[in-house]
Amino acid sequence: MPREIRLDCPVAARCGACQMARLPYAEQLRRKEACVRELLAPFCPVDPIVGMENPFHYRNKTHAVLSGDRAGNVVSGVYRRGTHQVLPVNDCRIENEKADEIIATVCRLLRSFRIRPYREDARAGLMRHVLVRTARATGQILVVLVASQPILPRKNDFVRALVAAHPEITSVVLNVNDRATSMVLGKRDIPLYGPGTIEDVLLNKTFRISPQSFYQVNSLQTEKLYKTAIAYAALTGRETVLDAYCGIGTIGLCAAEGCGRLIGVELNPDAVRDAAFNAGRNGVRNARFTCMDAGQYLLRMAAERRPLDVLFLDPPRSGSDENFLSALCTLAPRRVVYISCNPATLARDLAYLTARGPYRAQRATPFDMFPFTDHIETAVLLSKGKADA
Ligand code: SAH
């Protein structure tokens, strides 16, 4: 690992997205590993953190807020730390470079089409945000234009000009967000060009991703994380496996051919549709996906005494909930692989499972999915009884 990799970003202090902007990359890794070691000290040993060779431009999802300047230009950027003022950012070090070029083109086109950026204070104007998703393996690109109304003046000309400037764009979607909210996307997606989704490849499986579905932002590190998670599961080919908080089904579908039966549960209906589609897309016939709160689903499984051998869970930052964890202790699958994007809630949930359930944490590996930020991803293996995994 080279020693002195630095962010060198002129807007880092005002932007705030890269909380570790001032630290050399090796020091970031050291701190993240130490943080996980400390939080997991009561539970299990922690393997060295898996970092990136080249920690720049790793994000496959780029989100820009739009605003107007005095000269009538449309500018894109991020909210200044702690405010709702837009700080122009044109060459972010962690976002995909092609995505940034596309966003710059959208800004130019908006001006020449006389389409006004949305103004939060006056609740006037049309275009609020641009979201670009790039698929690392396939090169497909999805552009989501987030507008305050379901109209885009001269939309065919606009899309034609955008795709002419960037022929690598494979889909354009108009998303309607008419609410005063800090959520970027509204509920309604209107496809303007292409299928309205993109496909990426992870561990030789192809995944369709809809605009509203969650997808890990760092595809290279995601493959390393999934490989470790699947190795932790030590599947033999006969197990019933549950992928909880499964998103578009990525972890479970990558593990499916090694198990008997795969069930996935996820709250977001678009993601569940993607997961079911992705099973078919990859010829996986032993998988079923359900749209439901994961805690409710586990309670039902426990009440029905359904068998479960291995559980993957990958909850949001808030961690899992009491319903989920208590039902998990009742179902008592042989192995639990907990993937976490927040070591604090991970430690809280491990305390529950090891105190109230039959589990011991066996080992853990942190992954740096988000270089220059303070976010940490961790995979933990729990199994029943003594430390023997
Ligand atoms: N395992 C997937 C997704 C992880 S992100 C992957 O690696 O890509 C967490 C997922 O949990 C999101 O898709 C989110 O929509 C879902 N989620 C959030 N709260 C949930 C709940 N209460 N029940 C089920 N799924 C939930």
Boltz pocket constraint, residues with backbone or C-beta under 6 A from the ligand:
constraints:
  - pocket:
      binder: B
      contacts: [[A, 214], [A, 215], [A, 216], [A, 244], [A, 245], [A, 246], [A, 247], [A, 248], [A, 249], [A, 250], [A, 251], [A, 265], [A, 266], [A, 267], [A, 268], [A, 271], [A, 292], [A, 293], [A, 294], [A, 295], [A, 314], [A, 315], [A, 316]]
      max_distance: 6.0
